[in-house]
């Protein structure tokens, strides 16, 4: 982007009325933001492979795949670099049923992590993992079925007990915000493959340079694996990692049982040599509110009881081997009402500030 285009972008952003973040004791207000100057932006694909069909291409039978190729299983990345950018980039990876759009704008129209961290001076890279969103060209067959399942996810995301929201819950839940949230979801076009996603994530880091991975939920496992693969990863912030807590094979705990509809939570064992790579970088895992300490018959909450427990076990294993991993349960520091979508909750600016202070401490 040339300087004139950058100035034009900043002028547009300067006159846009944007909503400030608020906690559960304050109303969300309208305020003007300072101009945000973007010095560079664009998009690119990462990873992937090429399917090659045998035979010879014949124009008279162009619908036949014989002799043709298909590029598949790539990731997609959109990036922006602010003026006077910090030297370390943030590379974001979404969770299940989501895409990079999760980090753009909140359901009620406030700035998402993309813009919040640009304002903090970080180059921001938003990735759509292979077989999802703008990276939907899959190398394996898949079926997209229109299954009515939003009550299930309402509970899993800890919005409340469907259809009633928890008191003081931080997720915006006006009628319009609900519609925006659910319509932002996007299905897999092929099976989720954590190693494939990790390879694409590593390739994104190669383009971004020294980076902090910011992962969410299902994106946690590709984040761990991607950091093992790429020495340019400087730190990881995992927002409620949901699957694939990694342990050395010889130290993997037994699966944790719960009333979660997804069944027991099994660890993801790796070779000790690979696991030790996680001890070389600082790691922060953040969890929100309404996670029970004891087994609960409510599967949506109990699902996260065992995940928080396993996150602590993983952090203990990393630290036992000389690393630096932390688990932050927000109610422990007096922050309440946060859901699985910390970056879309009404206090997402407060969460971003916590992340920024941690990064300033460890980098």
C-alpha positions as CSV (number, residue, x, y, z in Angstrom):
1,X,0.0,0.0,0.0
2,X,1.4,3.5,-0.9
3,X,1.4,6.4,1.5
4,X,-1.6,8.1,-0.1
5,X,-3.7,4.9,0.3
6,X,-2.5,4.6,3.9
7,X,-3.6,8.2,4.6
8,X,-7.0,7.5,3.0
9,X,-7.5,4.5,5.2
10,X,-6.6,6.5,8.3
11,X,-9.0,9.3,7.3
12,X,-11.9,6.8,6.9
13,X,-11.1,5.2,10.2
14,X,-10.8,8.5,11.9
15,X,-14.4,9.5,11.3
16,X,-16.0,6.1,12.0
17,X,-17.8,6.1,15.4
18,X,-16.7,3.0,17.2
19,X,-17.9,1.4,20.4
20,X,-15.6,1.2,23.5
21,X,-15.3,-2.0,25.5
22,X,-17.0,-2.1,28.9
23,X,-17.3,-4.4,31.9
24,X,-20.5,-5.6,33.4
25,X,-20.7,-2.5,35.6
26,X,-20.7,0.0,32.8
27,X,-22.8,0.7,29.7
28,X,-21.2,0.3,26.3
29,X,-20.6,3.9,25.0
30,X,-19.8,5.4,21.7
31,X,-16.5,7.2,21.3
32,X,-14.2,8.4,18.6
33,X,-11.0,6.5,18.1
34,X,-7.7,8.0,17.0
35,X,-6.7,7.5,13.4
36,X,-5.1,4.1,12.7
37,X,-2.5,4.2,9.9
38,X,-1.9,1.0,8.1
39,X,1.4,0.9,6.3
40,X,1.0,-2.4,4.6
41,X,-1.8,-5.0,4.1
42,X,-2.6,-7.9,1.9
43,X,-3.3,-11.6,1.8
44,X,-1.6,-14.8,0.8
45,X,-2.0,-18.6,0.9
46,X,0.3,-20.9,2.8
47,X,1.0,-24.6,2.8
48,X,-1.2,-27.0,0.8
49,X,-0.4,-29.5,-1.9
50,X,-1.2,-30.3,-5.5
51,X,-3.3,-33.3,-6.6
52,X,-2.1,-34.6,-10.0
53,X,-4.3,-36.9,-12.1
54,X,-2.8,-39.4,-14.4
55,X,-3.5,-39.3,-18.1
56,X,-3.4,-36.6,-20.7
57,X,-5.6,-33.5,-20.7
58,X,-8.0,-33.4,-23.7
59,X,-9.7,-30.1,-24.4
60,X,-12.6,-32.0,-26.1
61,X,-13.2,-33.7,-22.7
62,X,-12.4,-30.8,-20.5
63,X,-14.7,-32.0,-17.7
64,X,-12.5,-35.1,-17.2
65,X,-9.8,-34.7,-14.5
66,X,-7.4,-36.8,-16.6
67,X,-4.0,-35.0,-16.9
68,X,-5.2,-32.0,-14.7
69,X,-4.0,-30.6,-11.3
70,X,-5.8,-29.2,-8.3
71,X,-4.3,-27.0,-5.6
72,X,-5.8,-28.0,-2.2
73,X,-5.4,-27.9,1.6
74,X,-3.8,-24.5,1.7
75,X,-4.3,-22.0,4.5
76,X,-5.3,-18.4,3.9
77,X,-3.9,-15.3,5.7
78,X,-4.9,-11.7,5.8
79,X,-2.4,-9.3,7.3
80,X,-2.1,-5.7,8.3
81,X,1.0,-3.8,9.5
82,X,0.5,-0.5,11.4
83,X,2.8,2.5,11.3
84,X,5.8,2.2,13.7
85,X,5.1,-1.5,14.1
86,X,6.6,-3.7,16.8
87,X,9.2,-6.2,15.6
88,X,7.1,-9.2,16.7
89,X,3.9,-10.1,14.8
90,X,0.8,-11.7,16.2
91,X,-0.5,-14.7,14.1
92,X,-4.1,-15.6,15.0
93,X,-5.6,-19.1,14.5
94,X,-9.3,-19.6,15.1
95,X,-11.2,-22.5,16.7
96,X,-13.7,-25.1,15.4
97,X,-16.5,-23.8,13.2
98,X,-14.8,-20.4,12.9
99,X,-12.4,-18.5,10.6
100,X,-10.1,-15.6,10.9
101,X,-13.3,-13.4,10.8
102,X,-13.7,-14.3,14.5
103,X,-11.0,-11.7,15.4
104,X,-12.2,-8.9,13.1
105,X,-15.3,-7.3,14.7
106,X,-17.4,-8.4,17.7
107,X,-21.0,-9.4,17.2
108,X,-22.2,-6.0,18.5
109,X,-20.0,-4.0,16.2
110,X,-17.0,-3.2,18.5
111,X,-13.4,-3.5,17.5
112,X,-12.1,-7.1,17.6
113,X,-8.6,-8.2,18.5
114,X,-7.5,-7.5,14.9
115,X,-7.9,-3.8,15.3
116,X,-7.2,-3.6,19.1
117,X,-3.8,-5.1,18.6
118,X,-3.1,-3.0,15.5
119,X,-3.7,0.0,17.7
120,X,-1.2,-1.5,20.2
121,X,1.4,-1.5,17.4
122,X,1.5,-5.2,16.4
123,X,1.5,-6.5,12.9
124,X,-1.6,-8.8,12.8
125,X,-2.0,-11.9,10.7
126,X,-5.3,-13.7,10.6
127,X,-5.3,-17.2,9.3
128,X,-8.1,-19.4,8.0
129,X,-7.0,-23.0,8.6
130,X,-7.0,-25.5,5.7
131,X,-10.5,-26.7,4.8
132,X,-12.2,-23.8,6.4
133,X,-13.5,-20.3,5.4
134,X,-11.4,-18.7,2.6
135,X,-9.2,-21.8,2.6
136,X,-12.0,-24.1,1.8
137,X,-10.5,-26.1,-1.1
138,X,-10.1,-29.5,0.5
139,X,-8.0,-32.4,-0.7
140,X,-10.4,-34.9,0.9
141,X,-14.1,-35.4,0.4
142,X,-16.4,-33.9,3.0
143,X,-20.1,-33.4,3.5
144,X,-21.6,-30.2,4.9
145,X,-24.9,-31.0,6.6
146,X,-27.3,-28.3,7.8
147,X,-27.7,-29.7,11.4
148,X,-29.6,-27.6,13.9
149,X,-27.1,-27.6,16.8
150,X,-26.9,-24.0,18.2
151,X,-28.4,-24.9,21.6
152,X,-25.5,-27.4,22.0
153,X,-22.9,-24.8,21.2
154,X,-24.7,-22.2,23.3
155,X,-24.0,-24.4,26.3
156,X,-20.5,-25.5,25.2
157,X,-19.5,-21.8,24.7
158,X,-20.8,-21.2,28.3
159,X,-23.2,-18.5,27.3
160,X,-25.6,-20.1,29.8
161,X,-28.1,-22.9,29.9
162,X,-30.0,-22.7,26.6
163,X,-31.9,-20.5,26.0
164,X,-31.2,-18.5,29.2
165,X,-27.9,-16.6,29.5
166,X,-25.9,-16.6,32.6
167,X,-26.3,-13.5,34.8
168,X,-23.6,-10.8,33.9
169,X,-22.3,-12.9,31.0
170,X,-19.9,-10.9,28.9
171,X,-21.0,-12.1,25.4
172,X,-23.2,-9.5,23.7
173,X,-26.7,-10.9,23.3
174,X,-29.0,-8.5,21.7
175,X,-31.1,-10.0,18.9
176,X,-28.8,-8.5,16.3
177,X,-25.6,-9.6,18.1
178,X,-26.9,-13.1,18.4
179,X,-27.6,-13.2,14.6
180,X,-24.2,-11.8,13.8
181,X,-22.5,-14.4,16.1
182,X,-24.2,-17.4,14.7
183,X,-24.0,-16.3,11.0
184,X,-20.2,-15.9,11.4
185,X,-19.7,-19.7,11.8
186,X,-18.4,-21.7,8.9
187,X,-18.2,-25.5,8.4
188,X,-15.3,-27.8,7.5
189,X,-15.2,-28.7,3.9
190,X,-13.0,-31.7,4.8
191,X,-11.9,-33.4,8.0
192,X,-9.9,-31.3,10.6
193,X,-6.2,-32.2,10.3
194,X,-4.1,-30.6,13.1
195,X,-0.8,-31.5,11.4
196,X,-2.0,-30.0,8.1
197,X,-3.1,-26.8,10.0
198,X,0.2,-26.7,11.9
199,X,2.2,-26.9,8.6
200,X,0.1,-24.0,7.2
201,X,0.5,-22.0,10.4
202,X,4.3,-22.5,10.4
203,X,4.4,-21.3,6.8
204,X,2.4,-18.2,7.9
205,X,5.1,-17.5,10.6
206,X,7.8,-17.8,7.9
207,X,6.0,-14.9,6.1
208,X,5.3,-12.9,9.2
209,X,8.8,-13.3,10.8
210,X,9.3,-13.6,14.5
211,X,5.8,-14.1,15.9
212,X,3.5,-14.8,18.8
213,X,0.9,-17.4,18.1
214,X,-2.6,-16.5,19.4
215,X,-4.8,-19.6,19.2
216,X,-8.4,-20.3,20.1
217,X,-10.0,-23.5,21.1
218,X,-9.4,-26.2,18.4
219,X,-6.6,-24.0,17.1
220,X,-4.6,-24.8,20.3
221,X,-3.2,-28.1,19.0
222,X,-2.0,-26.8,15.6
223,X,-0.4,-24.0,17.7
224,X,1.6,-26.4,19.8
225,X,2.6,-28.4,16.8
226,X,3.4,-25.3,14.7
227,X,5.6,-23.9,17.5
228,X,7.5,-27.3,17.6
229,X,8.1,-26.9,13.9
230,X,9.1,-23.3,13.6
231,X,11.8,-21.6,15.6
232,X,10.5,-18.1,14.7
233,X,7.7,-18.6,17.2
234,X,8.6,-16.4,20.2
235,X,5.6,-17.1,22.5
236,X,2.1,-18.6,22.5
237,X,-1.1,-17.2,24.0
238,X,-3.8,-20.0,23.9
239,X,-7.3,-18.7,24.5
240,X,-9.2,-21.6,26.0
241,X,-7.4,-24.3,24.1
242,X,-10.0,-27.1,23.7
243,X,-8.3,-30.2,22.2
244,X,-4.9,-31.7,21.9
245,X,-3.0,-30.8,25.2
246,X,0.5,-32.2,24.5
247,X,2.6,-34.3,26.8
248,X,5.7,-36.4,26.4
249,X,4.6,-39.9,25.6
250,X,6.0,-41.3,28.8
251,X,4.2,-38.7,30.9
252,X,0.8,-38.5,29.3
253,X,-2.0,-38.6,31.8
254,X,-5.0,-40.8,31.6
255,X,-8.1,-39.4,29.7
256,X,-10.2,-37.2,31.9
257,X,-13.9,-38.1,32.1
258,X,-16.7,-35.6,32.3
259,X,-20.3,-35.1,31.3
260,X,-19.3,-33.3,28.2
261,X,-21.2,-34.5,25.1
262,X,-17.7,-35.0,23.5
263,X,-16.8,-37.7,25.9
264,X,-13.4,-38.2,27.8
265,X,-10.6,-35.7,27.1
266,X,-7.5,-37.6,25.9
267,X,-4.0,-36.1,25.9
268,X,-1.9,-35.7,22.7
269,X,1.3,-37.6,23.2
270,X,4.5,-36.5,21.4
271,X,8.2,-37.5,21.5
272,X,10.1,-35.9,24.4
273,X,12.4,-34.2,21.9
274,X,9.4,-32.4,20.3
275,X,7.8,-31.6,23.7
276,X,11.0,-29.9,25.0
277,X,10.7,-27.3,22.2
278,X,7.7,-25.9,24.1
279,X,10.0,-25.3,27.1
280,X,12.0,-22.8,25.0
281,X,9.2,-20.2,24.7
282,X,6.8,-18.5,27.2
283,X,3.2,-19.9,27.1
284,X,0.0,-18.4,28.5
285,X,-3.3,-20.2,28.5
286,X,-6.4,-18.1,29.4
287,X,-9.7,-19.4,30.6
288,X,-13.0,-17.5,31.3
289,X,-15.7,-17.9,33.8
290,X,-18.4,-20.4,34.7
291,X,-16.1,-23.4,34.8
292,X,-17.0,-25.7,37.7
293,X,-14.3,-26.9,40.1
294,X,-16.1,-30.2,40.7
295,X,-17.9,-32.6,38.2
296,X,-21.2,-31.1,37.0
297,X,-24.2,-32.6,35.2
298,X,-24.1,-29.6,32.9
299,X,-22.0,-31.0,30.0
300,X,-21.3,-27.6,28.5
301,X,-19.5,-26.4,31.7
302,X,-18.1,-29.8,32.7
303,X,-16.5,-29.9,29.2
304,X,-14.3,-27.0,30.3
305,X,-13.6,-28.3,33.8
306,X,-11.5,-31.1,32.4
307,X,-9.9,-28.8,29.8
308,X,-8.8,-26.3,32.5
309,X,-7.5,-29.3,34.5
310,X,-5.5,-30.7,31.6
311,X,-4.2,-27.2,30.7
312,X,-2.8,-27.0,34.3
313,X,-1.3,-30.5,33.9
314,X,0.4,-29.5,30.6
315,X,1.8,-26.3,32.1
316,X,3.1,-28.3,35.1
317,X,4.8,-30.7,32.6
318,X,6.4,-27.9,30.7
319,X,7.6,-26.2,33.8
320,X,8.9,-29.4,35.2
321,X,11.2,-29.6,32.2
322,X,12.5,-26.1,32.6
323,X,9.9,-24.1,30.6
324,X,7.7,-21.2,31.4
325,X,4.0,-21.9,31.1
326,X,1.1,-20.1,32.9
327,X,-2.6,-20.8,33.2
328,X,-4.7,-17.8,33.9
329,X,-8.3,-18.4,35.1
330,X,-9.8,-15.0,34.9
331,X,-12.1,-15.3,38.0
332,X,-8.9,-15.8,40.0
333,X,-7.9,-12.2,39.3
334,X,-11.5,-10.8,39.7
335,X,-12.7,-10.8,36.1
336,X,-16.0,-12.5,35.7
337,X,-18.6,-13.4,33.1
338,X,-16.2,-14.3,30.2
339,X,-17.3,-17.0,27.8
340,X,-15.3,-19.2,25.4
341,X,-15.2,-16.2,23.1
342,X,-12.9,-14.0,25.2
343,X,-12.1,-11.8,22.1
344,X,-15.8,-11.1,21.4
345,X,-16.9,-10.6,24.9
346,X,-17.9,-7.1,26.0
347,X,-14.6,-6.7,27.9
348,X,-12.4,-7.9,25.1
349,X,-10.3,-4.7,25.5
350,X,-9.6,-5.7,29.1
351,X,-8.5,-9.2,28.0
352,X,-6.3,-7.7,25.3
353,X,-4.6,-5.4,27.9
354,X,-3.8,-8.5,30.0
355,X,-2.3,-10.2,27.0
356,X,-0.3,-7.1,26.1
357,X,1.2,-6.7,29.6
358,X,2.1,-10.4,29.6
359,X,3.9,-10.0,26.2
360,X,5.8,-7.0,27.5
361,X,6.9,-9.0,30.4
362,X,8.1,-12.1,28.5
363,X,9.4,-10.9,25.2
